[in-house]
Amino acid sequence: AETDDQNTVAQTDLGPFINTWLEVTEIIKYGTEGTYQIEIKQVSNNEILFQYSNQSIINWRPEAEYVRPKWGIYRSLNNAQDLRDEEVLFADFSITEID
């Protein structure tokens, strides 16, 4: 939210995520002094495939009135030859607001 630029804060290989059910826990405290953490586990064996945490992140613009989170697959058109048809299936999806 600090700029109009996109910044990659963490990344991992896509291979372990393909054709498997995942459990994703994402906890966000929005603010100019916000926090963010995510953990992605493979459902079949509870193996943690990815995790990231930032306890001091600006994820809210002071003039903003709402947040519009997005979950899914995001790809760049910079390498259009690498794009594939992809499908993301969701089950037991929930969002909880904590004060």
MARBATI-812171 format. One record per residue (C-alpha): y, z, x. Coordinates in nm, 3 decimals, decimal comma, always signed. Layout:
BEGIN
((Y; Z; X))
...
END
This chain:
BEGIN
((+0,000; +0,000; +0,000))
((+0,230; +0,024; +0,300))
((+0,286; -0,351; +0,323))
((+0,196; -0,673; +0,147))
((-0,053; -0,744; +0,426))
((-0,425; -0,680; +0,400))
((-0,577; -0,461; +0,670))
((-0,947; -0,421; +0,747))
((-1,011; -0,050; +0,806))
((-1,391; -0,070; +0,847))
((-1,669; -0,325; +0,823))
((-2,045; -0,357; +0,858))
((-2,318; -0,620; +0,846))
((-2,390; -0,754; +0,494))
((-2,765; -0,796; +0,552))
((-2,887; -0,449; +0,448))
((-2,697; -0,475; +0,116))
((-2,862; -0,796; -0,004))
((-3,124; -0,776; -0,282))
((-3,125; -0,398; -0,304))
((-2,987; -0,137; -0,543))
((-2,715; +0,077; -0,395))
((-2,554; +0,405; -0,491))
((-2,184; +0,405; -0,411))
((-1,962; +0,711; -0,423))
((-1,592; +0,646; -0,377))
((-1,336; +0,927; -0,389))
((-0,968; +0,841; -0,386))
((-0,661; +1,061; -0,405))
((-0,375; +0,821; -0,464))
((-0,042; +0,899; -0,305))
((+0,197; +0,830; -0,022))
((-0,013; +1,100; +0,149))
((-0,346; +1,000; -0,004))
((-0,710; +1,025; +0,095))
((-1,002; +0,785; +0,070))
((-1,376; +0,810; +0,128))
((-1,672; +0,593; +0,046))
((-2,045; +0,630; +0,099))
((-2,301; +0,358; +0,023))
((-2,669; +0,456; +0,008))
((-2,981; +0,251; -0,052))
((-3,139; +0,383; -0,375))
((-3,501; +0,332; -0,262))
((-3,483; +0,571; +0,034))
((-3,136; +0,739; +0,024))
((-3,050; +0,584; +0,362))
((-2,674; +0,579; +0,420))
((-2,586; +0,218; +0,498))
((-2,210; +0,263; +0,525))
((-1,952; +0,537; +0,518))
((-1,582; +0,559; +0,581))
((-1,325; +0,833; +0,539))
((-0,950; +0,856; +0,589))
((-0,775; +1,185; +0,515))
((-0,425; +1,048; +0,572))
((-0,370; +0,712; +0,409))
((-0,081; +0,563; +0,215))
((-0,246; +0,407; -0,089))
((+0,039; +0,425; -0,339))
((+0,376; +0,257; -0,349))
((+0,645; +0,501; -0,461))
((+0,771; +0,263; -0,733))
((+0,421; +0,193; -0,875))
((+0,335; +0,296; -1,231))
((-0,042; +0,234; -1,235))
((-0,339; +0,150; -1,017))
((-0,574; -0,144; -1,066))
((-0,894; -0,080; -0,867))
((-1,134; -0,365; -0,799))
((-1,506; -0,358; -0,725))
((-1,698; -0,668; -0,633))
((-1,724; -0,943; -0,378))
((-1,406; -1,066; -0,211))
((-1,413; -1,367; +0,014))
((-1,160; -1,571; +0,200))
((-1,103; -1,938; +0,136))
((-1,014; -1,978; +0,504))
((-1,379; -2,075; +0,567))
((-1,471; -2,240; +0,236))
((-1,792; -2,383; +0,388))
((-1,928; -2,027; +0,414))
((-1,881; -1,943; +0,044))
((-2,197; -1,894; -0,162))
((-2,262; -1,814; -0,525))
((-2,302; -1,437; -0,539))
((-2,389; -1,192; -0,812))
((-2,316; -0,819; -0,830))
((-2,501; -0,615; -1,093))
((-2,369; -0,274; -1,203))
((-2,567; +0,010; -1,367))
((-2,476; +0,370; -1,447))
((-2,112; +0,301; -1,363))
((-1,867; +0,586; -1,420))
((-1,511; +0,678; -1,332))
((-1,395; +1,040; -1,334))
((-1,036; +1,157; -1,306))
((-0,990; +1,489; -1,131))
((-0,655; +1,666; -1,128))
END
